[in-house]
Amino acid sequence: MSKENNSKDIKERKIEHLKIPLEHDVQHSKNYFNDMKLIHHPIPDIDLEEVDLSTKFFNKKISAPICISAITGGHPISKEINEILAKAAEEENILMSVGSQRAGIEDVTLLDSFKITRDVAPYIPIIGNIGIGQVSDFNFDIQDFSKCIEMINADVMAIHLNVLHELVQDKGDTSYRLFRKNFQKLRETYNIPIIAKEVGTGFNQEVALNLDKLGFDGFDIGGAGGTSFAAIESKRNNLNNQRYTRDPAEVFREWGIPTPISIIYVRNVSQKPIIATGGLRTGIDIAKSIALGADLGGFAYNFLVSSWKDRKEKSISNTVKEIRTLKSELRSCLWLMNIDELAKLKGRRDKYVLLGELYRWLNQ
């Protein structure tokens, strides 16, 4: 494929990944956080204003344990979305992650769609993003990792593990034999924190332990319960999947480990930072994630919706409002549990009960 055609394909894929979740229902059918209840405290001993949401992500202090999860990059509209998200994150002092930077490496004309985040958000922590497919490639150039870091002056890098997405995506990467070998080269070369990031199918305990031992510095859970990338691919014009009597992307749309279960699995084997993503909708879901052992809560769909609206209105107000809403919900939730700081909630088994499928997952 020519460079020009490859660039066109990248841009088309990136804009489809934005539009499809807005125009179609591509969420997992079950949100597993609904099977978890937090324990109410009828007489809080603290004032609402005393609840402290601040926390640290590696070396940087942020105002609340909220992450704008990886959404986009690699298209002119992606640049607009990333600018909105980064400006809002900077104003509210929260964490942000960019979408896969492969597009910026392969086509320099798309660099600005990523670079804009650091241009407008000089102080917040920003997570860079490269895929397991790129790291596993026989011709993987270790300098590509440097390019990703430099592109956004990243504080942390994520390697996203999107094997189901690659499986059902046309011309997706389906060989990862060189991943560990190439990752070790990265680990030996770079001091920047590197986290393992799932994108909708979660981590099991065995893999989490192996990744911890391999040298990853943290985890982005990306469990089942939120947006399904298999469902997104089922809405794209994928000629490869039309070879079968059933579309594999549709068959596997519900595949994955529930986010709450995946948080428990990872925390059982690692004490490194955990970002809970996959089906979080409100500040209560952040509190639930922290009670399970996570450190932060990440949101993609919420911020895709808010930033798309902001793009039309030429503002950042909807995204700022969403961040402030999450903060208010989280603060209210902690107050209703008589908790004045995040550390007093983290990993507290006595602060929640599990019901339904979540209970059965843990007690089968």
C-alpha positions as a Markdown table, in Angstrom:
| # | Residue | x | y | z |
|---|---|---|---|---|
| 1 | Met | 0.0 | 0.0 | 0.0 |
| 2 | Ser | 1.3 | 3.5 | -0.9 |
| 3 | Lys | 2.1 | 5.9 | 1.9 |
| 4 | Glu | -0.7 | 8.2 | 0.6 |
| 5 | Asn | -3.3 | 5.4 | 0.7 |
| 6 | Asn | -2.1 | 4.2 | 4.1 |
| 7 | Ser | -2.5 | 7.8 | 5.5 |
| 8 | Lys | -6.0 | 7.9 | 4.1 |
| 9 | Asp | -6.9 | 4.6 | 5.7 |
| 10 | Ile | -5.6 | 5.8 | 9.0 |
| 11 | Lys | -7.6 | 9.0 | 8.9 |
| 12 | Glu | -10.8 | 7.1 | 7.9 |
| 13 | Arg | -10.4 | 4.6 | 10.7 |
| 14 | Lys | -9.7 | 7.3 | 13.3 |
| 15 | Ile | -12.8 | 9.4 | 12.4 |
| 16 | Glu | -15.0 | 6.2 | 12.3 |
| 17 | His | -13.7 | 5.3 | 15.8 |
| 18 | Leu | -15.1 | 8.7 | 16.9 |
| 19 | Lys | -18.4 | 8.7 | 15.1 |
| 20 | Ile | -19.5 | 5.1 | 15.6 |
| 21 | Pro | -19.8 | 5.3 | 19.4 |
| 22 | Leu | -21.8 | 8.5 | 19.0 |
| 23 | Glu | -24.1 | 7.2 | 16.4 |
| 24 | His | -24.6 | 3.5 | 17.4 |
| 25 | Asp | -24.9 | 1.5 | 20.6 |
| 26 | Val | -21.5 | -0.1 | 20.9 |
| 27 | Gln | -21.5 | -0.5 | 24.7 |
| 28 | His | -21.3 | -3.9 | 26.4 |
| 29 | Ser | -24.8 | -5.1 | 27.3 |
| 30 | Lys | -24.0 | -5.2 | 31.0 |
| 31 | Asn | -22.4 | -2.6 | 33.2 |
| 32 | Tyr | -20.9 | -4.7 | 36.0 |
| 33 | Phe | -20.6 | -1.7 | 38.4 |
| 34 | Asn | -24.3 | -2.1 | 38.9 |
| 35 | Asp | -23.7 | -5.3 | 40.8 |
| 36 | Met | -21.7 | -3.4 | 43.4 |
| 37 | Lys | -23.1 | -1.4 | 46.3 |
| 38 | Leu | -21.2 | 1.0 | 48.6 |
| 39 | Ile | -22.0 | 1.1 | 52.3 |
| 40 | His | -23.8 | 4.2 | 53.5 |
| 41 | His | -22.9 | 6.0 | 56.7 |
| 42 | Pro | -25.9 | 7.9 | 58.1 |
| 43 | Ile | -24.1 | 10.5 | 60.2 |
| 44 | Pro | -20.9 | 11.8 | 58.6 |
| 45 | Asp | -18.4 | 13.2 | 61.1 |
| 46 | Ile | -16.9 | 15.5 | 58.5 |
| 47 | Asp | -18.1 | 18.5 | 56.5 |
| 48 | Leu | -18.6 | 17.9 | 52.7 |
| 49 | Glu | -15.9 | 20.6 | 52.0 |
| 50 | Glu | -13.4 | 18.7 | 54.1 |
| 51 | Val | -13.3 | 15.7 | 51.7 |
| 52 | Asp | -9.9 | 15.8 | 49.9 |
| 53 | Leu | -9.9 | 14.4 | 46.4 |
| 54 | Ser | -6.3 | 15.2 | 45.5 |
| 55 | Thr | -3.9 | 12.5 | 44.6 |
| 56 | Lys | -0.6 | 11.8 | 42.9 |
| 57 | Phe | 0.0 | 10.1 | 39.6 |
| 58 | Phe | 3.6 | 9.1 | 39.7 |
| 59 | Asn | 5.4 | 12.4 | 40.3 |
| 60 | Lys | 2.6 | 14.9 | 39.6 |
| 61 | Lys | -0.2 | 15.9 | 42.0 |
| 62 | Ile | -3.7 | 16.2 | 40.4 |
| 63 | Ser | -6.9 | 17.6 | 41.9 |
| 64 | Ala | -8.9 | 14.3 | 41.7 |
| 65 | Pro | -8.4 | 10.7 | 40.7 |
| 66 | Ile | -9.9 | 11.3 | 37.2 |
| 67 | Cys | -8.3 | 10.4 | 33.9 |
| 68 | Ile | -9.5 | 11.4 | 30.4 |
| 69 | Ser | -8.8 | 8.0 | 28.9 |
| 70 | Ala | -7.3 | 7.5 | 25.4 |
| 71 | Ile | -9.8 | 8.6 | 22.8 |
| 72 | Thr | -8.2 | 9.8 | 19.6 |
| 73 | Gly | -5.5 | 11.2 | 17.4 |
| 74 | Gly | -4.6 | 10.9 | 13.7 |
| 75 | His | -7.3 | 13.1 | 12.1 |
| 76 | Pro | -7.9 | 16.8 | 11.8 |
| 77 | Ile | -11.1 | 16.4 | 13.8 |
| 78 | Ser | -9.0 | 14.4 | 16.4 |
| 79 | Lys | -6.8 | 17.5 | 16.8 |
| 80 | Glu | -9.8 | 19.6 | 17.7 |
| 81 | Ile | -11.1 | 17.0 | 20.2 |
| 82 | Asn | -7.7 | 16.6 | 21.8 |
| 83 | Glu | -7.3 | 20.3 | 22.1 |
| 84 | Ile | -10.7 | 20.6 | 23.9 |
| 85 | Leu | -9.9 | 17.7 | 26.2 |
| 86 | Ala | -6.4 | 18.9 | 27.0 |
| 87 | Lys | -7.6 | 22.5 | 27.8 |
| 88 | Ala | -10.3 | 21.2 | 30.1 |
| 89 | Ala | -7.9 | 18.7 | 31.8 |
| 90 | Glu | -5.4 | 21.5 | 32.3 |
| 91 | Glu | -8.1 | 23.9 | 33.8 |
| 92 | Glu | -9.3 | 21.2 | 36.2 |
| 93 | Asn | -5.8 | 19.7 | 36.8 |
| 94 | Ile | -6.6 | 16.0 | 36.0 |
| 95 | Leu | -4.8 | 13.3 | 34.1 |
| 96 | Met | -5.1 | 12.8 | 30.3 |
| 97 | Ser | -4.2 | 10.0 | 27.9 |
| 98 | Val | -3.9 | 10.3 | 24.1 |
| 99 | Gly | -5.0 | 7.7 | 21.5 |
| 100 | Ser | -2.6 | 5.4 | 19.7 |
| 101 | Gln | 0.3 | 7.4 | 18.4 |
| 102 | Arg | 1.0 | 5.0 | 15.6 |
| 103 | Ala | -0.7 | 7.4 | 13.2 |
| 104 | Gly | 1.7 | 10.2 | 14.1 |
| 105 | Ile | 4.7 | 8.0 | 13.6 |
| 106 | Glu | 3.6 | 6.7 | 10.2 |
| 107 | Asp | 2.4 | 10.1 | 8.9 |
| 108 | Val | 4.1 | 13.3 | 10.1 |
| 109 | Thr | 1.2 | 15.4 | 8.8 |
| 110 | Leu | -0.8 | 13.9 | 11.7 |
| 111 | Leu | 1.7 | 14.8 | 14.4 |
| 112 | Asp | -0.2 | 17.9 | 15.4 |
| 113 | Ser | -3.3 | 16.0 | 16.4 |
| 114 | Phe | -1.2 | 14.6 | 19.3 |
| 115 | Lys | 1.2 | 17.5 | 19.9 |
| 116 | Ile | -1.7 | 19.9 | 20.5 |
| 117 | Thr | -2.3 | 18.2 | 23.9 |
| 118 | Arg | 1.0 | 19.4 | 25.4 |
| 119 | Asp | 0.8 | 22.7 | 23.6 |
| 120 | Val | -2.3 | 23.7 | 25.5 |
| 121 | Ala | -1.7 | 21.7 | 28.7 |
| 122 | Pro | 1.9 | 22.3 | 29.8 |
| 123 | Tyr | 1.5 | 21.1 | 33.4 |
| 124 | Ile | -0.8 | 18.1 | 33.7 |
| 125 | Pro | 0.4 | 14.5 | 33.5 |
| 126 | Ile | -0.2 | 13.1 | 30.0 |
| 127 | Ile | 0.0 | 9.5 | 29.0 |
| 128 | Gly | 1.4 | 8.5 | 25.6 |
| 129 | Asn | 0.2 | 5.4 | 23.8 |
| 130 | Ile | 1.6 | 2.8 | 21.5 |
| 131 | Gly | 0.2 | -0.6 | 20.6 |
| 132 | Ile | 1.3 | -4.2 | 21.4 |
| 133 | Gly | 1.2 | -4.8 | 17.6 |
| 134 | Gln | 3.9 | -2.1 | 17.0 |
| 135 | Val | 6.1 | -3.3 | 19.9 |
| 136 | Ser | 5.8 | -6.9 | 18.7 |
| 137 | Asp | 6.7 | -6.2 | 15.1 |
| 138 | Phe | 9.8 | -7.9 | 13.7 |
| 139 | Asn | 10.9 | -4.5 | 12.4 |
| 140 | Phe | 10.1 | -2.5 | 15.5 |
| 141 | Asp | 12.3 | 0.5 | 15.7 |
| 142 | Ile | 13.0 | 1.4 | 19.4 |
| 143 | Gln | 13.3 | 5.1 | 18.3 |
| 144 | Asp | 9.6 | 5.1 | 17.6 |
| 145 | Phe | 9.1 | 4.9 | 21.3 |
| 146 | Ser | 11.2 | 8.1 | 21.7 |
| 147 | Lys | 9.1 | 9.8 | 19.0 |
| 148 | Cys | 5.9 | 9.0 | 21.0 |
| 149 | Ile | 7.4 | 10.5 | 24.1 |
| 150 | Glu | 8.7 | 13.6 | 22.4 |
| 151 | Met | 5.5 | 14.1 | 20.4 |
| 152 | Ile | 3.6 | 15.1 | 23.6 |
| 153 | Asn | 6.4 | 15.3 | 26.2 |
| 154 | Ala | 4.8 | 12.3 | 27.8 |
| 155 | Asp | 5.1 | 11.8 | 31.6 |
| 156 | Val | 4.1 | 8.1 | 31.2 |
| 157 | Met | 3.8 | 5.7 | 28.3 |
| 158 | Ala | 1.1 | 3.1 | 27.8 |
| 159 | Ile | 1.3 | 0.0 | 25.7 |
| 160 | His | -2.2 | -0.9 | 24.8 |
| 161 | Leu | -3.1 | -4.6 | 24.6 |
| 162 | Asn | -5.9 | -4.7 | 22.0 |
| 163 | Val | -5.7 | -8.2 | 20.8 |
| 164 | Leu | -9.5 | -8.7 | 20.3 |
| 165 | His | -9.7 | -5.5 | 18.4 |
| 166 | Glu | -6.8 | -6.5 | 16.2 |
| 167 | Leu | -8.5 | -9.9 | 15.7 |
| 168 | Val | -11.7 | -8.5 | 14.3 |
| 169 | Gln | -10.1 | -5.5 | 12.5 |
| 170 | Asp | -9.3 | -5.7 | 8.8 |
| 171 | Lys | -5.5 | -6.4 | 8.4 |
| 172 | Gly | -5.1 | -6.4 | 12.2 |
| 173 | Asp | -1.9 | -7.6 | 14.0 |
| 174 | Thr | -2.3 | -11.2 | 15.2 |
| 175 | Ser | 1.3 | -12.2 | 16.2 |
| 176 | Tyr | 2.9 | -11.1 | 19.4 |
| 177 | Arg | 5.8 | -13.6 | 19.8 |
| 178 | Leu | 8.4 | -10.8 | 20.0 |
| 179 | Phe | 6.5 | -8.7 | 22.5 |
| 180 | Arg | 8.5 | -9.6 | 25.6 |
| 181 | Lys | 11.8 | -9.5 | 23.9 |
| 182 | Asn | 11.1 | -6.0 | 22.4 |
| 183 | Phe | 9.6 | -4.8 | 25.6 |
| 184 | Gln | 12.8 | -5.7 | 27.5 |
| 185 | Lys | 14.7 | -3.5 | 25.1 |
| 186 | Leu | 12.4 | -0.6 | 25.9 |
| 187 | Arg | 12.7 | -1.3 | 29.6 |
| 188 | Glu | 16.5 | -1.3 | 29.4 |
| 189 | Thr | 16.6 | 1.9 | 27.3 |
| 190 | Tyr | 14.0 | 4.2 | 28.9 |
| 191 | Asn | 13.4 | 5.3 | 32.5 |
| 192 | Ile | 9.9 | 6.7 | 31.8 |
| 193 | Pro | 7.1 | 4.8 | 33.6 |
| 194 | Ile | 5.4 | 2.3 | 31.3 |
| 195 | Ile | 1.9 | 1.0 | 32.0 |
| 196 | Ala | 0.0 | -1.9 | 30.5 |
| 197 | Lys | -3.3 | -0.8 | 29.0 |
| 198 | Glu | -6.3 | -3.0 | 28.1 |
| 199 | Val | -9.0 | -1.6 | 25.9 |
| 200 | Gly | -12.2 | -3.4 | 26.8 |
| 201 | Thr | -11.4 | -7.0 | 27.7 |
| 202 | Gly | -9.5 | -6.7 | 31.0 |
| 203 | Phe | -6.6 | -8.5 | 32.6 |
| 204 | Asn | -6.7 | -11.9 | 34.2 |
| 205 | Gln | -4.6 | -12.5 | 37.3 |
| 206 | Glu | -1.9 | -14.6 | 35.6 |
| 207 | Val | -1.2 | -12.1 | 32.9 |
| 208 | Ala | -1.2 | -9.2 | 35.4 |
| 209 | Leu | 1.5 | -11.0 | 37.5 |
| 210 | Asn | 3.6 | -11.7 | 34.4 |
| 211 | Leu | 3.4 | -8.1 | 33.3 |
| 212 | Asp | 4.3 | -6.9 | 36.8 |
| 213 | Lys | 7.4 | -9.1 | 36.8 |
| 214 | Leu | 8.2 | -8.1 | 33.2 |
| 215 | Gly | 8.7 | -4.6 | 34.4 |
| 216 | Phe | 5.5 | -2.6 | 33.8 |
| 217 | Asp | 5.0 | 0.2 | 36.2 |
| 218 | Gly | 1.2 | 0.2 | 36.4 |
| 219 | Phe | -2.0 | -0.9 | 34.8 |
| 220 | Asp | -4.9 | 0.7 | 32.9 |
| 221 | Ile | -7.6 | -2.0 | 33.4 |
| 222 | Gly | -9.8 | -1.5 | 30.3 |
| 223 | Gly | -12.2 | -4.2 | 31.4 |
| 224 | Ala | -15.6 | -5.3 | 29.9 |
| 225 | Gly | -18.6 | -3.1 | 30.7 |
| 226 | Gly | -18.0 | 0.0 | 28.6 |
| 227 | Thr | -17.4 | 0.5 | 24.9 |
| 228 | Ser | -16.7 | -2.7 | 22.9 |
| 229 | Phe | -14.2 | -2.2 | 20.2 |
| 230 | Ala | -15.4 | -5.4 | 18.6 |
| 231 | Ala | -18.9 | -3.8 | 18.4 |
| 232 | Ile | -17.3 | -0.8 | 16.8 |
| 233 | Glu | -15.6 | -3.0 | 14.2 |
| 234 | Ser | -19.0 | -4.7 | 13.5 |
| 235 | Lys | -20.2 | -1.3 | 12.3 |
| 236 | Arg | -17.3 | -0.7 | 10.0 |
| 237 | Asn | -17.1 | -1.9 | 6.4 |
| 238 | Asn | -14.8 | -4.9 | 7.1 |
| 239 | Leu | -14.6 | -7.0 | 4.0 |
| 240 | Asn | -12.5 | -9.6 | 5.8 |
| 241 | Asn | -15.3 | -10.5 | 8.2 |
| 242 | Gln | -17.8 | -10.8 | 5.4 |
| 243 | Arg | -16.1 | -14.1 | 4.4 |
| 244 | Tyr | -18.0 | -15.8 | 7.2 |
| 245 | Thr | -21.6 | -16.7 | 7.9 |
| 246 | Arg | -21.4 | -14.6 | 11.1 |
| 247 | Asp | -19.4 | -11.5 | 11.7 |
| 248 | Pro | -16.7 | -12.3 | 14.2 |
| 249 | Ala | -16.8 | -8.7 | 15.5 |
| 250 | Glu | -20.4 | -9.1 | 16.4 |
| 251 | Val | -20.0 | -12.6 | 17.9 |
| 252 | Phe | -17.2 | -11.4 | 20.2 |
| 253 | Arg | -18.7 | -8.0 | 21.2 |
| 254 | Glu | -19.4 | -9.2 | 24.8 |
| 255 | Trp | -16.0 | -10.9 | 25.3 |
| 256 | Gly | -13.9 | -9.9 | 28.2 |
| 257 | Ile | -13.4 | -9.8 | 32.0 |
| 258 | Pro | -15.6 | -7.3 | 33.9 |
| 259 | Thr | -13.7 | -4.2 | 35.0 |
| 260 | Pro | -14.4 | -4.7 | 38.8 |
| 261 | Ile | -13.1 | -8.3 | 38.6 |
| 262 | Ser | -10.1 | -7.2 | 36.7 |
| 263 | Ile | -9.2 | -4.6 | 39.3 |
| 264 | Ile | -9.3 | -7.3 | 42.0 |
| 265 | Tyr | -7.2 | -9.6 | 39.8 |
| 266 | Val | -4.5 | -7.0 | 39.2 |
| 267 | Arg | -4.4 | -5.7 | 42.8 |
| 268 | Asn | -4.1 | -9.3 | 44.1 |
| 269 | Val | -0.7 | -9.6 | 42.4 |
| 270 | Ser | 0.6 | -6.0 | 42.1 |
| 271 | Gln | 0.9 | -2.9 | 44.3 |
| 272 | Lys | 1.6 | -0.6 | 41.3 |
| 273 | Pro | -0.8 | 2.2 | 40.2 |
| 274 | Ile | -4.1 | 1.1 | 38.7 |
| 275 | Ile | -6.4 | 3.2 | 36.5 |
| 276 | Ala | -9.8 | 1.7 | 36.4 |
| 277 | Thr | -11.4 | 2.0 | 32.9 |
| 278 | Gly | -14.2 | 0.2 | 31.2 |
| 279 | Gly | -17.8 | 1.1 | 32.0 |
| 280 | Leu | -17.3 | 3.9 | 34.6 |
| 281 | Arg | -20.0 | 6.4 | 34.2 |
| 282 | Thr | -20.2 | 8.5 | 37.4 |
| 283 | Gly | -18.1 | 9.6 | 40.4 |
| 284 | Ile | -19.7 | 6.7 | 42.3 |
| 285 | Asp | -18.0 | 4.3 | 39.9 |
| 286 | Ile | -14.7 | 6.0 | 40.7 |
| 287 | Ala | -15.3 | 5.4 | 44.4 |
| 288 | Lys | -16.3 | 1.8 | 43.7 |
| 289 | Ser | -13.1 | 1.3 | 41.7 |
| 290 | Ile | -10.9 | 2.7 | 44.5 |
| 291 | Ala | -12.7 | 0.5 | 47.1 |
| 292 | Leu | -11.7 | -2.4 | 45.0 |
| 293 | Gly | -8.1 | -1.3 | 45.0 |
| 294 | Ala | -7.7 | 1.1 | 42.0 |
| 295 | Asp | -6.0 | 4.5 | 42.3 |
| 296 | Leu | -7.9 | 6.4 | 39.6 |
| 297 | Gly | -10.9 | 6.2 | 37.4 |
| 298 | Gly | -10.8 | 6.7 | 33.7 |
| 299 | Phe | -13.5 | 7.8 | 31.3 |
| 300 | Ala | -13.6 | 7.8 | 27.5 |
| 301 | Tyr | -17.2 | 7.8 | 26.3 |
| 302 | Asn | -18.3 | 10.6 | 28.7 |
| 303 | Phe | -15.6 | 12.8 | 27.4 |
| 304 | Leu | -16.1 | 11.9 | 23.8 |
| 305 | Val | -19.7 | 13.0 | 24.1 |
| 306 | Ser | -18.8 | 16.3 | 25.9 |
| 307 | Ser | -15.9 | 17.2 | 23.6 |
| 308 | Trp | -18.0 | 16.5 | 20.5 |
| 309 | Lys | -20.6 | 18.9 | 21.8 |
| 310 | Asp | -17.8 | 21.4 | 22.7 |
| 311 | Arg | -16.4 | 21.1 | 19.1 |
| 312 | Lys | -19.8 | 22.2 | 17.7 |
| 313 | Glu | -20.1 | 25.0 | 20.2 |
| 314 | Lys | -16.5 | 26.1 | 19.9 |
| 315 | Ser | -16.0 | 25.9 | 23.7 |
| 316 | Ile | -14.6 | 23.6 | 26.4 |
| 317 | Ser | -17.5 | 24.3 | 28.8 |
| 318 | Asn | -19.2 | 20.9 | 28.4 |
| 319 | Thr | -16.0 | 19.0 | 29.1 |
| 320 | Val | -15.1 | 21.2 | 32.1 |
| 321 | Lys | -18.7 | 20.7 | 33.4 |
| 322 | Glu | -18.3 | 16.9 | 33.1 |
| 323 | Ile | -15.1 | 16.9 | 35.0 |
| 324 | Arg | -16.6 | 19.0 | 37.8 |
| 325 | Thr | -19.7 | 16.8 | 37.8 |
| 326 | Leu | -17.5 | 13.7 | 38.4 |
| 327 | Lys | -15.6 | 15.5 | 41.2 |
| 328 | Ser | -18.9 | 16.5 | 42.9 |
| 329 | Glu | -20.2 | 13.0 | 42.6 |
| 330 | Leu | -17.1 | 11.5 | 44.0 |
| 331 | Arg | -16.8 | 14.0 | 46.9 |
| 332 | Ser | -20.5 | 13.4 | 47.7 |
| 333 | Cys | -20.0 | 9.7 | 47.6 |
| 334 | Leu | -17.0 | 9.8 | 50.0 |
| 335 | Trp | -18.9 | 12.1 | 52.4 |
| 336 | Leu | -21.9 | 9.8 | 52.5 |
| 337 | Met | -19.5 | 7.0 | 53.5 |
| 338 | Asn | -17.8 | 9.3 | 56.2 |
| 339 | Ile | -14.5 | 9.2 | 54.4 |
| 340 | Asp | -12.4 | 12.4 | 54.1 |
| 341 | Glu | -9.6 | 11.2 | 51.8 |
| 342 | Leu | -9.0 | 8.6 | 49.1 |
| 343 | Ala | -6.4 | 6.6 | 51.0 |
| 344 | Lys | -9.1 | 5.7 | 53.6 |
| 345 | Leu | -11.2 | 4.1 | 50.9 |
| 346 | Lys | -8.6 | 2.3 | 48.8 |
| 347 | Gly | -8.9 | -1.5 | 49.0 |
| 348 | Arg | -11.5 | -1.4 | 51.8 |
| 349 | Arg | -13.4 | -4.7 | 51.5 |
| 350 | Asp | -15.7 | -3.6 | 54.4 |
| 351 | Lys | -17.0 | -0.7 | 52.4 |
| 352 | Tyr | -18.9 | -2.6 | 49.6 |
| 353 | Val | -20.9 | -5.6 | 48.8 |
| 354 | Leu | -21.0 | -7.5 | 45.5 |
| 355 | Leu | -24.1 | -8.9 | 44.0 |
| 356 | Gly | -25.3 | -11.0 | 41.0 |
| 357 | Glu | -22.7 | -11.8 | 38.3 |
| 358 | Leu | -19.8 | -10.0 | 40.1 |
| 359 | Tyr | -20.4 | -12.2 | 43.2 |
| 360 | Arg | -20.5 | -15.3 | 41.0 |
| 361 | Trp | -17.3 | -14.4 | 39.2 |
| 362 | Leu | -15.4 | -14.3 | 42.5 |
| 363 | Asn | -17.2 | -17.2 | 44.2 |
| 364 | Gln | -17.6 | -19.8 | 41.4 |
